[in-house]
Each structure stands twice: as structure tokens, then as C-alpha cells.
């Protein structure tokens, strides 16, 4: 038995009759009551305020918009599970630029640093805070692919937009690797000068797709 196991066993024994977490009153607001249009409008407002690019399209407009956003990219990376139809126009316009990151063949940090953009889906978005959440699903891939390239193009479906955080949390699996994105990567130095791209992409484009 390892020391770690021994310590954890002692803690479990000591807490057996005294739950470590007391019952928490759930008196906060759990539902926004917003319509789909209100959620989209609020999310767009928040993302624009965060200096992200935002486009609202229907299904037919998704592939052309992604192709437009990738027009100046010499190369881009996508997770292995992405919907190929999203990239049809980009591939037709300039084939051979796409790199695929797969679980059994992950790109190195150096390879990711050499690509100009990344295209992913998303799990849930929170309209009130302008936050997009990735959970590592097949159409989102590893966290690294959304942190290293300088331009992130993220697809958000209207059905995945929650009004407030409690609504979003009910849709998430807390055991998955969650990445929370609120605009392009930015921070401020001691003199409050905004610096972009410190811990992620300097450019974020969100494509919201209406059902």
C-alpha cells in the first residue's frame, strides 16, 4: 500500500459519519427564461464586446463563411472528428492546407505553432457571459489545438447556447477536459496595457449556426 492510498483511506474512515460537503441551498436562478433569439442576440453582444468576430448564418452559409475566414491562412488544423462538410468550400478553394490532429497521431507543439488557424465545434455557450465551452468531443479535439494557433474559428450551434451559467452546467460532464473561452486571449500588464495572444489565440471568430 502506498502512502497516498493510506492517507486517503484514513480520510475516508474519519469522514464516514460526517459528509465532507454539507447540503448546499440552491436558491440562485437556474433558468434564464430567454428565447432562442434573445440568447443569440446576447451572446453576439458579449462576444463583440470581447473583440471577437461574430457571424450568424444558416446551415447553408456555414461552409462558405469558414472558407472566407480561412482565405488568408496558408495552413490550418482541425480535430479528426470535425464534420467534413464544414470545410468543403475551403478545401475546394485551396486544397492541401488542412492538417488533421487525431488521438493516435497528434501534432507536435512545433507543428501546431506552424499553422495559421484552427477550426473546431463547441459544446455549450453561455450568452450572459459570452463564454464558449469546449469539452474535448471529437469535433473539438485536444485543448492544445485551440491554444497554440493564432486564429481560432469556432462553430456554435443555436441549440447549444444557454442563457445563464447554471443552464450550461447542467449540459456539461465535469469529468471531461473543459476549456472556457471568453473572447480572444488577452491580459493586461501592470500599467493596464492590453496584451493579446499571451495564453491562446489573438484572434477569435465565432460562427453561430441557426437550426
N, C-alpha and C positions, 0 to 999 in steps of 0.2 A: 504494500500500500504506500502510495506517495504521500508526502507531507501535505500537498494540496488537497488530496482526497480526504485525508484525516481531518484537516481543518474544516472542510465543507460538511463532513459527516457530523462533527461536533456542533456546528452551527445549526444544522437541521434538527438535531436532537434537542438543542436548547430552545429552538423556536417552535417545537412541535405543538405546544399548547398555547402559543402566543403568535398569531399570524404576523409576519413581518410588515405587511401593508394593511392598515386599517381600512374599513369601508369608507370610500370617498363619496361625498354627496355630489350628485350630478345635477346641479342647479343651473348650469350655464345653458346658453342657447344651442340647440343641436340641429336646427333646421333653418335655413335662410328664408324659405318661402319664395325665392326668386324664380321667375320663369326662365326658360332657356335663353330667350333674347336678353333678358336682364343680366344673366350670368356672362354671356358673351360680351355684352357692352362693358360690363365692369372689368372683366379680365383684360380686354383691349385697352381700356383706360389705364389700368395699373401697369401693364407691360410697356406702353408708350411712355409713361412717366419714368419707368426704369431705363429708358433709352434702348428698348428692344424694337426691332422691326416687326410689324404685325400685319398679316393679310388674312382676310376671311374669304374663303372660297367654297364652292360646292365640290362634290366628288370629281366632276369632270375637270375642274380647274386646278386640282392638286398637282398632277404631274407637270403641266406647263409652268406653274409657279415655282416648283422645285428646280426645274430646268433653268428658269430665269435667274434664280438665286445662285445657281452653280455656274452661271455663264462664264465668269472670270476665274473660276477655280481650275488650276492645272491638274489637280487630283483631289479626290475626296474618299472618305471611308464610310462604310455602312456596316451595321451588325448583320450577321449571317441570316437572321430571321426577318429582315425587313421585307415588306411587300414589294416585289419587283415592279409592279405597275406604277408605283410612285416615281420610279426612276426611268421610265420608258422614254420620256421626251429628252431627258438629259443624256441618256445613252445614245439616242438617235442623233442628237446634235453633235456630240463629241464622244465617240466610243473609246474605250480603253483607259478612261481616267479613274474608274471605280476600283477601290481596294476593299476587300471584304475581311472583317475581323470575326473569326469564329473561335469557339471554345477550344477546339482541337488544333487550331492554327492561329493563335493570337498574334497580332502585330506587335513589334517591339516599340518601346517609347521613342526610339530614334525614327522608326518608320512612321509612327503617328505624328511626330513633330514635323515630318517632311510633307505631310498632306495639308491642303489648304482648308478643308471643310469636313464636317461630319453631318450626316442626316440620320435622324432617329425618330421613333414614335415617342409616346409618353404614356404614363399610367393614369395619373389623375392631375388635375389643375385646380387651384383654389382662386376663385375670382376675387374675393375680398382682399387677398394679399398679393395677387399677381404672381403666384408661385406655381411652377410646373414641377411635378414629381416623377422621377424615373425609378423603376423598381428592378431593372436588370432583366426584364422579359425579353424574349427573342427579338422583338422589333426595336429594342433599346440597347441591348448588348452590355458590355463591360463599362464600368464607370470611367475607366481610363480614356475611352474613345471620345467621351464628351468633355474631357478636361484638358486634353493636350492640343488638339487642332484649334486654330484661332477663330473659326467661324462655325457655330452650331446652328443647324437648321432643324427645328423641332416641329413635328406634326402633332396637333392637339385636336381630337375629335370632340364635337359639341357635347356628346353624351358623357364624356369623361370630365366635364367641368363641374365642380362642386361650388356651391355658393360660399360656404364658410368652412373653416378647418375641421370641425367635428364631422361634417358630412364627408370630407375627403378621407379622414382617418378610418371611417367605417369601411371604406373600399380597399384599404391597403393591408398587406400582410407584413406585419412588423418584423418578421424574421428575414425578409428579403433585403438586399443592399439598396437602400433608398438614397437617391440624390435629389436634393431640393434646390431648384433654380429660381431665383427672383431677379431676372434681368441678366445682362452681360456681367462677367466678372469685374468687380470694381472695389476699390478700397480708398481710404484717404490717409495721407501721411500726417505727421504731427502738426503741419501747417494747414491741414484740411484741404490739401491739393488732391483732387481726384486722380487716381491712377487706375488704369484699366488693364485687364489681362494678367493680373498677378496670380490668381489661382483658378484660372479657367479661360474660356474663350472671351476675346474682347468684343466679339460681335455675335448677337443672338437674333435670329429671325424665327418667328413663330408663325406657322401656317395653321389657322383654325379651320376645320372642315365641317361644314354643315351636313347633317344627315340627309 
